[in-house]
Structures are given as structure tokens and as C-alpha cells.
Amino acid sequence: MSTSKRLVSVPFVMAVTDVAALLIAFAAAHIVRFPDGSLVRPPVSVDWLAGLVTIGFWAVLLATMRTRDPRVVGVGGDEYRRLLFASLTTGGTLAVTAFLLDLQISRGYVAVALPLAFVLLAIGRKTWRTALVRRRARGLHLVDVLLVGDLDDVEYVGNRIEASPAAGYRVRGVLTEGRPSGHVALDGTTRVPVLGHVDDVLAVARSAGVRAVVFAGAVPGGHERLRRLGWEMERHGIELVVSSPLVDVAAARVHHRAVDGLPLMHVETPAYTRRPSKRAFDVVGALCGLVLLAPVAAAIAVAIRLDDGGPVLFRQQRVGRGGSEFSIVKFRTMCVDAEDRKAELLAANEGAGPLFKLQADPRVTRVGAFLRRTSLDELPQLWNVLTGSMSMVGPRPALPGEVAVYADYAERRLLVTPGITGLWQVSGRSDLDWAEGVRLDLHYVENWSFLHDLVILARTVPSVLRSRGAY
């Protein structure tokens, strides 16, 4: 089955799931509000008719507002924003209609049906998103695209596409002036053929049967050339995708401003100063964690002492906000002479960049191995959060040796307070290479938001349970 046919089936089956969610929600609300069995033989009442009309209207809005558009399904937050807007519009329309026509609709019925329907819709979308991401990782439901631009731009954009199959793209070929023939290596492993020059874009796109053309960077001929290419591809059903020159900039920081038909992107300057809301959240979170997890911490302390009789806590110098050093506190997971034995293990180092890591480090104790897999060794860092040297969420706290070899703006990680968890932890921790870890930390620094912190904290729980990169 072709990719395009598979793509058509996904929105259709999602539509069936959405309608089923609406029917279940309104049926449940009817049972809760009218528990006399009237659902089996429903009376012709205002509530029953209003429910059917609302379900139909809601289903139409979900379609017309393109909540199942293949370009937004499975990636980013636009799918959920459209879903929320369609749901709010439905609720608002129902309220206004009931007021204008003086309809006596049961408030209890509406109070149960509308929130429950939205929750079921969101759960259904999340379930579909998870399944779709997994299938895209296996090479299914992907849109074939052509990459066009200078070799450096093509390689950068192609690497990002190959590293994010959840976005739904698959690079089928490259057009570039820098290399008229041969192959381009993307993401270190995938080899994509170079199909010609930039001038051949329309002919190659049609012959290759791609669904979209991605322009990575500037196009020879400027804006007018790009505009005309878009018109020509439109006639053949080929979508035009333009890669933004902005890298790792969150959408919330970008504002579009039209100047005589020319869309300009205004990028807000990040605020690196201390944020009162973030600090208040850290203090409350650290206090609650220290109190609630005190029995767990006591049990861990006893286990460490019984294991080898050494000290319970391990302290190490780290570099925090503004380059100031502080002492990080952890439960000890290695033998007491771990630092003395490090020199003999340097040749087996598996860490990225200046980091020293071993998946099977012989210095790790039996209790320490369990603490590392479960991330329980980091519980004492709540004290660092409470005292202000760390935050609940932030860049990984760096070692002085790392900071000494920072290059190419990596020191910008020190503009904010390091965290117990962060993008580095929920994205793989020690399994990440050095460059990717720095990129994630810089993305967090540049695009901080309170909501982003909450999302990272929510993602930390499954990340800890999977123990990915925890060694």
C-alpha cells in the first residue's frame, strides 16, 4: 500500500474514534443525569435532542477546524490547540443557543457531558499519537520529501528530519549546487541520493513522486524565484515547505508581522533573570519532596551503610548559574575509593565529550546500581533546590572540567540555574552524545517557560521508570 493511501486512512479512523468518544461521553452523562433507564428507550426531550445536535455539531467542527490534518497529527501542540478550540466553540455555541431560544437543558447533563467528551477526545488523540509515532519510527505513514539548498543547509535540515521520524517526513532525494551527483549522509547512517541541481527541482519532484519539497536555506533567485516555484508546484499537488533560518527557537518567542505582504519574524529576547514564579515552585516542590520522601531517604541511608559501611552522602563540586561553584549532594553509589580508581579506567571511558561514563562501572556498589537505575541517588539534590543552588528543572549541572573546555557558546548553559531534571534527562541522559546534550540544554535556556517546566517534570516520571541512559 502506498504512503499516500495509508495517510488517508489515519484521519478517517481517527474521525471514527472521535465520534465514538462523543457518543460515549453523552451517553454516560445521560445515564448519570437520568438513571432511570431512559437511555435504552430515550424520550423525545430537549436534553436528548440537544445532545444529538451537539454531537453532530462538535464532529463537524473537528473536521472543519482540521484537527486531524496529517500535517499536525502526531507532532507538536497544534493538534491539541485545535481540539481545544473546537471544544470551546461547541460549548459556547450550545450556551448561547440555549439562552437565545430559552431551551431548558439540564445543567447537570451539560456539566458532565462536555468535560467528559473533551477528556475522552484528548485521550483518544494521545493514544493515536503514541501509536502513530511508533509506526513512523518503523518507516510507516511518512511523507516523502525532496531537500533543496546549499549542501550545508541540506545536511543540517536532513539530519534534523532523520532524527525526528515523529514529524512524519522521509527524505527521498537532494538537490544541491554543492554536489551535483553522489550521495549525502544524513544522521550518520542514512545515505540519500543527490538527484541534480536546484534548477531541476520541479522536474525531479514530479519524477520522484514526492509529496513535498523542503527548501533548506536561501534559493538562487531570491524571494521571487521561490514564489514562482511555489505556484508551479501547486499545479502538480506538491507542497512547498520552507525551512526557517531560526534554529531551536520556540514558537512562543516568534511573532509574525506583515510589511506590505512580506512576512517578517520578530524573535523576542529571552529573559535570563531570576523568575519569582519558578523560584516559588522550586521551594514548594523541594519542601514537599523532602518531607514526603523522608522515609524513603532514611531507608536508602540504612541500605548504603549496611552495604559497605561507608558514608551515606557523596558531595561533588559543580558549576551553577553565572559560573559560581557549589557542592552537589547525592546518595553515594560508588565505593569509597572511587576517585582513586578512576585513572585506571580512563581507557575504557564510554562518556560523550569531556564526560566520564561506563555502563558497567566496577566502582558502583550493589545498592548504588539500584539507586542509579531508579534515579533515587538524586533525592538529596532537593536540598540544593531548597537552598537555591539548583532548580527542579534546568540544564544538567556541569563539572568544572567540562566548563574549562566549553566552546562555541556552550557556556550559555550557565545563564540559568541547573536542575535535577531537564531535557537532557527525559531525552536519554548518558545515551546522548555531547553535542546533542549541549543543544538540548541551550534550547531550554533560550526558550524557558513555566509550562515547559511542567511538561518536563511530567515526562521525567516515565523516563525514570524506563531507566534509559541511567548508569
N, C-alpha and C positions, 0 to 999 in steps of 0.2 A: 504494500500500500504506500502511496506517495506521501511525502511530508505534508503537502497542502491538504490532502484528504483527512489525514489524522488531525490536523489543526482545526478543520471544520467540525469534527466530531466532539472535540473538547468543549467548546461553548454550548453545543446542543445538549450534551449530557449534564453540564453544569446548570443549564436552564431547567432541566427536569428536576435536578436536586433542589434548586431554589424554590420551585413551585411546591415540591413536596414539603419543604421546610415551612412554607407559609401555611399550607393546609394543616400540618401537624400543630403548629402554634395556635391557629384559630380554633381548631377542634379541641385542643387542650383547654383553651380559655373558655370555650363553650361548656365543657364538662365541669370546670371549676366554678363557673358562674351559675350554671343551670344544672345541678347534679341530679336531675330527675329523669335522666334517660332521654331527654328531648333531642339528643344528637342523632339517635337512630331514626326517629321519625320527627324531624325538625319542624316546628311550627313556622308558618309564614309570618315572621316577626321582623321588626325593624332591625334588631341585633343580628339576626341570621342573614338578612339581605345585605345589611351594611358590611358584614364580614365577607360575603362573597364578592361584593363590589370592590372592597378594599384589597382583597387578594388579587383580583384581576388588575386593578389599577397599579398596585405595587409591582406585579410581574411585568407590566408594560413599561414602567419606569426603569426597572432593572435592565431592560433591553434597550430602551431609547437613550438612556444615560451611559450606555456602552460599558456596563460594569463587567462584562465578560469578553471585552476586546482582547484578542490574543496578544496585543502589544503591552497590556498592563497585567494580565493574569500571570501569577506566579512570581512576580518580581516587583520590588518597591512597594510603596504605600498608596499609590494612586488607586488601586483596585478597591481598597477598603474605604478610601475617602469618597469614591463614587458610590459605594454601597451605603455609606452613612448618609450622604446627601439624598439619595433616593429614598431612604427610610424616613428621614426627617421631612422630606417633601410629602410623603404619603401621610404621615401623622398630622402635619399641618393642614393638608388638604381635607382630611377627614374632620378635623376640629372646626375648620371654617365652614365646611358644608353643613355639618350638624348644627352649627349656630345659625347660619342663614336660613336653613329650612326648618329650624326648630324640631330636629329629629331627637326623639327620646331614646338615645342609645345608652345602654348600661355602662356607667363609668368603670365598674369593676371588670367588665368584659374587655373593654379597650385597654385598661391598665395592665391586664395580663397578656393580651394578645400581641400588642405592638412590641413591648420589650422582648418577650419570648421569641417572637418572629425574628427580630434583629439578631438576637443571640444565636439562634439556630442557623440563620443565614451566614453569620460570621464563622461559626464552627464548620459549616459546610465548606465555605471558601478556604479556611485554613486546612481542612482535610484534603481538598483538591490541590491546594498549593503544595503541600508536602508530597503528595503523590506525583504531581507534575514535575517538581524539582528532581525527584529521584529518577523519573523516566528521562528527563532531559540530560541528566548525568550519564545515562546509558546511551545517549545519542538519538533519542526519540523526541518527537514534537519540536524539532528545531527548524528555524527558518534559514535557508541557505542565502548567504550574502557574499557580495564582492567588495573587497577592500581596495580603495583608490587613494593614492597620495604619494608623498615622498617616502623613501624606504624607512627612515627612522620613525616617521609618524605611523606608517603601516605596521611596523613591528610593535610599536607601543600599544596601539589600539588592538591589534590582533592578539597580543599577549593577554590583555585585559579580557577580551571576549573568550579566549580559550580557558582562562582561569575562572570564568563565571558562566558555566553552562546553564545555570538557572535563568539567565537573561533571555535564553531562547534563540541565540544566534549560532550559526556554524559557518565559518569562513571556507568558501569553496575555491577562491582564487584571488589573486592580487594583480593590480595594475599599477605600475610604478615607473618613473623615469630612471630611477637609480639602478635597476637591474632588469633589462628587457626580457630575460629568459632565466630558466632555472627554477629554484625553489626558495621559499623563505621559511625559516624555522620559527615557529610560534610556541611559546610556553615551554621551550626547551626540547620538546619531543615531536610535536605536530609539524609536518612539512607540507606547505601549501604551494601549489604551482604558481609561477608568475605567468600570466596569460597575455601580457602585452603592455603597451604604453597607455598612458592616461587618455590619449586621444581615441583609443579604441573602446571606451567604456560602454557605449550603447550597444555596439555590435557584439561584444563579449558577453554583456549581461543577457542579451537575448539568446545567444547560442548556448550559454551555460545554464539557462533556465533558473536563474536566481530570483528570489522574491524581492530583494532589496539591494541597494548599492550604498555602502558606507564610505563617505569621503573623510579620510583621516587627515586633517590639516588643510592647508591652502590648496586651491586649484588653479593651475595656469589659466590666465584669462580673467581671474578675479570673480567678483560677485555676479557680474552679468553672465559670465560663462556658466556658473553654477545654476543660475536661474533658468537659463535656456536648456541645460541638461535635465533639470527637473521637469520641465514641460515635455521634453522628448520622452523621458522615461514614463511619464504619466500616461502617455498614449498607449504604452505597452503593458500597463499594470505593474510597473516596477516602482517600488517605494524608494524615496530619497531620504537617506539618513546622514546627518552632518555631525561629525564628532566635535564637541566643544573643545576649545583650547584650554579651558579650565579643568584642572586635574584635582581630584579629591576635595572638591568644594561642594558642601551640602546645598540642596536646592533651596533651603530656607534662607541662605545668605545671598541668593541670586534674585534680583528683581529686574524684570524686563521693562524697557522704556522705549517706545517707538518715536523715532525722529524722522518725519517725512517718509514713512514706510520702511525705514531701516531699524530693525530690532536691535537695540543696544542692551547689553547685560551689565547691570550695576552690581558689583560684589561688595557686600558690607565687610568692613574691617572687623576681625574677631576681637572680642573683649577678653583680655588675659588677666584682668584684675580679679581679686578675690570676689566670689559671688556669695552674698549672705545666705541665699536660699540653699545653695549647695553645702555650705558650712553647717547650717542648722540641720540639714538632713543627715550629714555625717555624724554630728554629735548625738542626735537622737538614735540613729541606727547603731552607733558604736555602744552607747549605753544599754540599749535593749539587747544587743548581741552579747555583751559581757555578762549581763545579769541572767539571761535565759540559757546561755551556753556554759555557765559556770560549772554545773555538774559534769558536763562532757569534758571540759578542760581539766577538772580535778581527776577524772578517770584516766585521761591521757597522761597526766603528770605521773600518776601512780604506775602506769604501764611502762613509761620510759625509765623510771627509777628501778623497777623490777627487772627490766631487760638487761641493763649493763651497769646499773648503779651510778651512771654519770649525771651531769646536770640536766635539768628539765628543759631549760630555755637556751636558745642559741641567738647570739647578737652579732650583727654584721653592719659595717658602715655602708650606707647607700647615699646617693646624691638626690636631693629633693628639689623643690621649687627654687628657682633662682640660683642653682648650683650649690646651695648650702647642704652640708653633710649632716646625716642623722643616723641614729642607731636603730636598725630594724629588729624587731623581736619575732622569733618563731619558736615553735617546739623543735627541739633537737631531733634530727632524723639520721644523723651520721655518728660514727664512732667518735670518741673524744679527741683522737689524734688525726682527724680527717684532713686538716690543713697541712700537717707534716707529710702526709702520704700523697698529696696532690701532685708533687713533682714527678713521682714515678708513674703517674697515669696520664701525663700530658700527651704522650704519643698516641694514646687511644681516644683523644678528645673527639666527640661527635657533635659538639655545640656549633652554633652558627656564629660567624664573625668572631668578636672578642669573647664570647661566652664559652664557659667550660661546662660540658654536659656529657654524661654517659647514661645510656638506657639501663645498663646493668652495672651500676657503680658498686664495687665491692665494699665501699665505706658505709653504705646505707645499712642501718640496723633492721632487724625483723619488724619492730614496731614502726620504725621510720618508713619502711616501704609501704605499709598500710596507710600511714598518715599522708604520704605523698600522693598515693592513688586517690585518696578521698579529699585532698587539699585541707585536711584538718590541721596540718602543721602551720597553717597561716592564721589560725584563730587569734593568737596573741597580737597580731597586727591591728586588731580592733583598738588596742591601747595606743598604737601610733596614730590611728584615726582620731581618737578622742583628744590626744594632745596636740593635733594639728600638723604633724609632720607627714601624714598620709591622708588620703581620702578613700571613701568606699569605692569609687570608680575613678580611674585615671590611667596615665601611661605606666608601664612597668617601672618600678623603682630601680634605677641604674646603679651599677657598681662603679666606684671611682675609676677602675681600669677601663671600663667602657667609655666613660666621659672623656678620658685622656686621648682616645683615638677617634672621637667623633669627627665626622667630616660631612660636607655638603648639607648643611642646615640641620643635621641630626640633633644639635644642641637645642633646637626649638622645643624638644620634648620637655625641657626643663622650665618652660614658661608657666606650667601649671603643676599642681601638686600630684605626685604619683599616687596610684591607687592599689587597693587589694586585688581588684579585678579590673578588667578593661577589654578593649577589642582584641588585644594580644591573647588573653586567656580564652575567650569564647571562640577564637578562630583557630586554636590549635596549640598555643603555648610553645613548648620546646620543639614541636614538629615544624614550626615556621622557620624559614631561613632568616638571616639577619636583616636583609633589605626589606622583606615583607613585614617583619615585626616593627621596624622603624617607620615604614609607610603607614601602618595601622595607627601607631601612636601619634604621628603627625596629623593624620586625619582626625583623630579625636581632639587634639589640641586646637585645630583650626575650626572645628565645627561643633563645639560643645553645646549641648542643650540639656535642660533638666529631664526632658522626656527621653532623650538619648541615653542618659544615665539609667533611667528606669528600665529601658529595653535591655541594656547590657546586663543589669542585675538579674532580670528575668531569664536571659539566655545563659547566665552563669550556672544556674541550677542543673539543667541538662548537660552542660559542658562538664561539670564536676562529676556527674553520675557516669558519663561516658569515659572519664579519665583520659581523654585524648591529650597527648603531649605532657602528661603529668608523670615526670620521672626525675 
